Amino acid sequence: MNLELAGKSVVVTGGGSCIGRAIVLTYAEEGDSITIGDIGEAQAGKVADLARERGAVRVVGTDITQHDQGKALMDQADARHGGINVLLNNVGWERPMFFTQTTPELWDKIIRVNYLSVFNCTSAALEKMIPAERDSIVSISSDASRQGEPREAVYGGTRAAVNRFMKTNAPRSAPRQSRRSRS
Ligand SMILES: NC(=O)c1ccc[n+]([C@@H]2O[C@H](COP(=O)([O-])OP(=O)(O)OC[C@H]3O[C@@H](n4cnc5c(N)ncnc54)[C@H](O)[C@@H]3O)[C@@H](O)[C@H]2O)c1
């Protein structure tokens, strides 16, 4: 597949497994320089070994629920690959169960992994991307953010919040007028 994205510096969070792995291998095929930020360093290393046959890949062991670690991940990608063109916020985690079965500790973990982590990585990446007028940020969400699923009440809420966060920050061609200011 040629997506005409060759030569980009791409950061993929959670690139060590499943969907993130497929994303890493696809960008590697394009000839991009990839930084994988993953808490599972050994598993991400295996993906990097596969991807390295196609492009430049580096693994940074990172817990992106921690603000300083999200920042360190972007600093390392920037230093190593001369900037960041694409951030893929891919990390996510859930444990499906009815809301009445969940605990405050579980709410906290789901909110931190699925929502707070997006702030941590996005804000750190924007620090690099805005001055350089560089490309794009993609956040993986879920169907659970739209119609909902009975055992994913907390997770679905965090993913809906990610949708709104991304839409709110997406560039618009012109500032919107409020109803009141329209004539
Ligand atoms: N798999 C699905 O069916 C499905 C459906 C809808 C949405 N999604 C979303 O797609 C994305 C990828 O899903 P997946 O199934 O590939 O996930 P996965 O669980 O297979 O992989 C997640 C990766 O993130 C890493 N990770 C977890 N917590 C981390 C942290 N705090 N810091 C850094 N890395 C961390 C893990 O080590 C793992 O490599 C997630 O955002 C998920 O919510 C998945």
The ligand as an SDF file (V2000), in Angstrom:
LIG
                    3D

 44 48  0  0  0  0  0  0  0  0999 V2000
   -9.9400   -4.3400   19.8010 N   0  0  0  0  0  0  0  0  0  0  0  0
  -11.1660   -3.8880   19.6220 C   0  0  0  0  0  0  0  0  0  0  0  0
  -12.1040   -4.6550   19.3410 O   0  0  0  0  0  0  0  0  0  0  0  0
  -11.4590   -2.4080   19.7310 C   0  0  0  0  0  0  0  0  0  0  0  0
  -12.7490   -1.9430   19.4510 C   0  0  0  0  0  0  0  0  0  0  0  0
  -13.0050   -0.5870   19.5260 C   0  0  0  0  0  0  0  0  0  0  0  0
  -12.0030    0.2940   19.8810 C   0  0  0  0  0  0  0  0  0  0  0  0
  -10.7690   -0.1750   20.1870 N   0  0  0  0  0  0  0  0  0  0  0  0
   -9.7360    0.7900   20.5630 C   0  0  0  0  0  0  0  0  0  0  0  0
   -8.6320    0.6030   19.7120 O   0  0  0  0  0  0  0  0  0  0  0  0
   -7.4200    0.8740   20.4210 C   0  0  0  0  0  0  0  0  0  0  0  0
   -6.4840   -0.3260   20.3270 C   0  0  0  0  0  0  0  0  0  0  0  0
   -7.1620   -1.4610   20.8440 O   0  0  0  0  0  0  0  0  0  0  0  0
   -6.4430   -2.8940   20.9150 P   0  0  0  0  0  0  0  0  0  0  0  0
   -7.5140   -3.8890   21.0660 O   0  0  0  0  0  0  0  0  0  0  0  0
   -5.4540   -2.9920   19.8230 O   0  0  0  0  0  0  0  0  0  0  0  0
   -5.6960   -2.7450   22.3270 O   0  0  0  0  0  0  0  0  0  0  0  0
   -4.6690   -3.7660   23.0060 P   0  0  0  0  0  0  0  0  0  0  0  0
   -5.1210   -3.9460   24.4120 O   0  0  0  0  0  0  0  0  0  0  0  0
   -4.4530   -4.9740   22.1660 O   0  0  0  0  0  0  0  0  0  0  0  0
   -3.3180   -2.9310   22.9630 O   0  0  0  0  0  0  0  0  0  0  0  0
   -3.1580   -1.7900   23.7350 C   0  0  0  0  0  0  0  0  0  0  0  0
   -1.6810   -1.4740   23.8120 C   0  0  0  0  0  0  0  0  0  0  0  0
   -1.5640   -0.3310   24.6600 O   0  0  0  0  0  0  0  0  0  0  0  0
   -0.5390   -0.5780   25.6160 C   0  0  0  0  0  0  0  0  0  0  0  0
   -0.8690    0.1820   26.8280 N   0  0  0  0  0  0  0  0  0  0  0  0
   -1.8820   -0.0620   27.7060 C   0  0  0  0  0  0  0  0  0  0  0  0
   -1.8530    0.8540   28.7050 N   0  0  0  0  0  0  0  0  0  0  0  0
   -0.8090    1.6900   28.4450 C   0  0  0  0  0  0  0  0  0  0  0  0
   -0.2750    2.8300   29.0980 C   0  0  0  0  0  0  0  0  0  0  0  0
   -0.7930    3.2910   30.2550 N   0  0  0  0  0  0  0  0  0  0  0  0
    0.7790    3.4510   28.5370 N   0  0  0  0  0  0  0  0  0  0  0  0
    1.3330    2.9900   27.3730 C   0  0  0  0  0  0  0  0  0  0  0  0
    0.8760    1.9000   26.7090 N   0  0  0  0  0  0  0  0  0  0  0  0
   -0.1870    1.2650   27.2470 C   0  0  0  0  0  0  0  0  0  0  0  0
   -0.5350   -2.0800   25.8490 C   0  0  0  0  0  0  0  0  0  0  0  0
    0.7070   -2.5370   26.3390 O   0  0  0  0  0  0  0  0  0  0  0  0
   -0.8500   -2.6000   24.4390 C   0  0  0  0  0  0  0  0  0  0  0  0
    0.3280   -2.7910   23.6720 O   0  0  0  0  0  0  0  0  0  0  0  0
   -7.8340    1.2050   21.8680 C   0  0  0  0  0  0  0  0  0  0  0  0
   -7.9130    2.5970   22.0010 O   0  0  0  0  0  0  0  0  0  0  0  0
   -9.2070    0.5830   21.9800 C   0  0  0  0  0  0  0  0  0  0  0  0
   -9.9750    1.2500   22.9630 O   0  0  0  0  0  0  0  0  0  0  0  0
  -10.4800   -1.5110   20.1250 C   0  0  0  0  0  0  0  0  0  0  0  0
  1  2  1  0
  2  3  2  0
  2  4  1  0
  4  5  1  0
  4 44  2  0
  5  6  2  0
  6  7  1  0
  7  8  2  0
  8  9  1  0
  8 44  1  0
  9 10  1  0
  9 42  1  0
 10 11  1  0
 11 12  1  0
 11 40  1  0
 12 13  1  0
 13 14  1  0
 14 15  2  0
 14 16  1  0
 14 17  1  0
 17 18  1  0
 18 19  2  0
 18 20  1  0
 18 21  1  0
 21 22  1  0
 22 23  1  0
 23 24  1  0
 23 38  1  0
 24 25  1  0
 25 26  1  0
 25 36  1  0
 26 27  1  0
 26 35  1  0
 27 28  2  0
 28 29  1  0
 29 30  1  0
 29 35  2  0
 30 31  1  0
 30 32  2  0
 32 33  1  0
 33 34  2  0
 34 35  1  0
 36 37  1  0
 36 38  1  0
 38 39  1  0
 40 41  1  0
 40 42  1  0
 42 43  1  0
M  CHG  2   8   1  16  -1
M  END
$$$$
